Amino acid sequence: MKRWLVAKIQVGSAFAGGFLLAVTGWVTPAVAGDPFRDTNPHPIGESTEAAFRAVFQHGNYAYALVHLQKARASEPDEPMHYALQASVEYLESDWDAFLTYSEKTLESARDLVKEDPLRGHTYMAVGHFLIGAHMVLTEDVGGVAKALGKLRPIFKNLSAAEEISPQDPELNLIRGYMDLMLAVNLPFANPDEAIARMEEHGKPAYVAYRGIAIGYRDLEKADQAREYVDKALAIHPHNPDLLYLKAQILLHQGEKEKSLQYFQAALARRSQLLPQISRQIAYEHCRLATDLAERDRSVCHQLLD
């Protein structure tokens, strides 16, 4: 249960978003600011879009943080950048800031319902989801019970959004991420439905592929996870988040030498990453390298300090 609520949201993130950015290889929509829809775009905001693309196309959090700061000043009514910022704070383990931006996601989404009910209800679900994650992270056993209480408003708002546009790519991307997290951790959820939703209707495709790969990884289906991370890497081959994910999947498959190469490729772009992510990749790389060299892996622990 805990892993479901605190899985890295690149709902950013859905985004972690979990949405969680103008780049070659991707068609810019008709109106700047909407990275999800090729037709009938919604006015999301250029700084929010830039932050989204920085995270999900390039894995460049340093660049994303600059645009998230701009978005707070120029696009204060847009909930997506608050959700992305909440995801960053989660990755950095700043739980007070995580709660602040989770609440801002919910607050701005409530206001957005008046002019864009589809996106408003979608991000109200995201806000409740993030606040539930904070409960699990910061409270004792009672936090899990409280978080379970968030399921009702989450699904209520997702259903309201689906009544407006059931095939909307942003909605299906976000709901697919959430449903897949549930399926990994709760027995009553169906991962096949979540994967089909993301693959058929979720856009951008590289974010959907990434989410499906993470889901298959957590379901311990490494072959399928590898298939989808390869699809994402075919679109954005230099994204360090994707390189790191591929390294983990290869290690699970027992391809240690090849896994090491992907850890090294991710670390070559560590300047783009948040410090905590960079340290974690360095730690996992060190453990694998010392194992291959038959050396004592205890030296690796200092990388997490």
Secondary structure, DSSP 4 states (H G I P E B T S, - for coil): -HHHHHS--TTT-----------TTSPPPSSTT-SS-SSS-----HHHHHHHHHHHTT--HHHHHHHHHHHHHH-TT-HHHHHHHHHHHHHTT-HHHHHHHHHHHHHHHHHHTTT-HHHHHHHHHHHHHHHHHHHHHHSSHHHHHHHHTTHHHHHHHHHHHHHH-TT-HHHHHHHHHHHHHHHHH-TT--HHHHHHHHHHH-SSHHHHHHHHHHHHHHTT-HHHHHHHHHHHHHH-TT-HHHHHHHHHHHHHTT-HHHHHHHHHHHHTTGGGS-HHHHHHHHHHHHHHHHHHTT--GGGGGGGG-
